[in-house]
Amino acid sequence: MNDIQYRLPQKRALVTELPGPKSAALTARRRATVAAGVGSSVPVYAADADGGVVVDVDGNSLIDLGSGIAVTSVGASDPAVAEAVREQVGHFTHTCFMVTPYEGYVRVAEELAALTPGDHEKRTVLFNSGAEAVENAIKVARLATGRDAVVAFDHAYHGRTNLTMALTAKSMPYKAHFGPFAPEVYRLPMSYPYRDQDGLTGEQAAQRAISQMEKQIGADSLAAIIIEPIQGEGGFIVPAEGFLPTLVNWARANGVVFIADEVQTGFSRTGAWFACEHEEIVPDIITMAKGMAGGMPLSAITGRAELLDKVHPGGLGGTYGGNPVACAAALAAIDSMRNFDLPARAQHIGDLALPRLKALAADVGVIGDVRGRGAMLAMEFVKPGTDEPDAELTKAIAAHALEQGVILLTCGTYGNVIRLLPPLVISDDLLDDALTVIEQIVRSLV
């Protein structure tokens, strides 16, 4: 890996209590103007960010183990991304690709065709958010197959729009009181090794789902199966080996479009460019967002040419989809991922962190499972001697970590999972400091 140069000191340093007075003042202003429905995980306000640190408005330097929910994989101010954005803004910020197209959109599509799994002919459409990508993948699948039904899975998260809320499993805070939702969405059991009955293999878990699809829906009515290769908001659930390939094989045999939602897992996060690669599965359509553009809003679907080309001209798109500034950022971010070999860096992060997290789990007796791939890692907290979720302990750990200058995110259907999503450019020393803080906090609370 080429040496990464940092603009800000890569260290944890607190100069005030958290939140500091300037952050507290901003919170007061926020309450007077920002809708209460918009939540924030931490009560501090960012002023700067680089590498593995976020500096708040009070001058505190915090270790970032969230990456803006897996977005700033190349860092929040990667020099190549910043320069590409500056250059593009100097030429034009928008023309609308559907009106006056530009090369950046085409170049991003070329990169995605080369990077995504499979050597088949591919087509790409660019959008703004992960939810838009998911919605449009479903649109393509329904039109291409002439079928309506869509299968999603327990613990899934696919977005906050009407259709993607229907696909998302967890009610609160994502779905409660926002219905009715889009119809013809069916939910099936996921492979969840920690909570599945003992001995259930990935293939058996897939056959369980397939049996329900055949009995309750019928393959002839099913347009698509959509699944996160590693579930994100649902708890960083890594399905048992064999689960995904069995589903892919069944889908292919029955003319069902297999959609891999790699919005959170994509772009080097799991130790490969895409999480599908770990089991060598090739989706028909893959959805992408988050890490692809260094923090600029950009998403995509890339899929088999014969599927996407069935859609009539004008059937896909959007005013801002594939914005030229975001495209420039994505091309620079992908270059940085290659230059720094971020898939290997993600694997290195996992190699450093997983043994320590597993040792902690063995020592404290309240961590039921440690799981993940690369730099997408999780600890599931339970009450001692049981597998009963302990959401209160999980929340307390995240709160204590912030007090000591480490940003941690929680997740999981039961609210009992701490997830680690550091920028892939985080230094070993900074990661070591963050892990030490986590270890100390967990031991102090049990």
Steps between C-alpha positions, in 0.01 A plus 500: 500500500629845412563728796196701602567865578281659766408868520390492865680341797379143531439488873222506755505827694228649719513864605143531632233273638278356229298667372702818534345848526501571126335167422245566774422840349452342157262246650289784637491664156419165342199442724353829381534423129566130418216249509502274804469194275861543389717322755875506559705228667732739683437851639818659365532705182778441249733778392765293323580136422791310351624144505358336811409813698213746523576839661197669654418869525649512851836364383460142625659234281289183496585159357248421228377140500188586302623656173167675460344150483764342274525799264841658559706189432774707335475757780272801526739733319702278267728738304425333166125523555522862618706601198270320256198676650670841480596447138154385393323783684717742306356369173134424576297370791201371307354458155279194568627189326152451353533837324867563423712194588866505600797265509523461878176300513625269225837455672331402828287246312815357340669468840199324651480257210864408564482486881172317567491118504453311174642528147163534326399813308372761745308824509492767774265777610605763755284653773546695825431265791499134590122497528470636144731227376293231670170639368634506146646150523151377592349699211740336256434151638123541479505636147752247373319197644141616468447388860408696813610320816824586680666307784698668777629352825470528874732766648536672161549872450455644151398864555236747615290567188162330472614195305824464690318528834290206384825310437652607833421271791529715813197707595642758740632749405486428128140394426275573797191703401625570145285243318326371302798361316556379147331163436631165378797493737555173689738444792685176558732369774865597477800287581608637840762255630504634857123473541415211268438159649821309558639331194293685238729531200490778246358267238229381739409857590474582130282196435272613783455833321461336160228271631305801623548682169369204305203440728395854587589696186587269211808546285286607203380805698836600643691785334796532735680393812683787668751445778798666664794254479580616853204667663574852622248670726357160592814417696792429264366148453730282290292213358633148537717378216292362216189709569558757228621261225199273557263795461682620188483158338127468570431851370691434179320172441162671541552823310500709818724808510753479785579847635796546734459813711861607552417855604686453831731209417638626170824666400767318702315502833503123562849424371386462139365755257155349561377259767358270230856404416553314828276217378558565130137576427407713198181703545278597210484854636713661769405819685770736622533832685668606828874435448512554126550877480703606802203664672328656200140383436512237227347156455475248222350183371715283278352191344469266208461690175203288393311609813575871511468546124141375511394826663364758254687830455400741775393220734812542716674814618447812709592866494808466718587137434868468416573864584831598334664609825405172668628305198835679522518415869420135431772466237755653738382285792529182293853604399588547867356159585731348238805710590472419871376142436208558733358147465825373650496780757147399606615143543794623706263696726299182553814301576596753766157546657329162491741312731470776760122511480478122530736501797285766664189291436659196662600707801183695586211261433259759360599486133303222337661532160786675325464504123567680176745521214785742444418840648131419550501351850247456777449383857155380608435566869283269711411459864741274689443130451228552237452605141248765606590831330634775726420826327557709814859381542562560130371855525710563812818378329448738208431790737808432713713465186393845385588646839853369442522621142400198293203511263318164502177405323241251617270290283306175494138396501519485880718810542775291659783516248805727501636537149846607398526681165829690511625689197718256309784751518506499881849453643590190701585716803164676493313172460697352790407797720131464412499127571669559835231751594226253403660219699532718809141624478348156454698358794399796719129451428468127565 
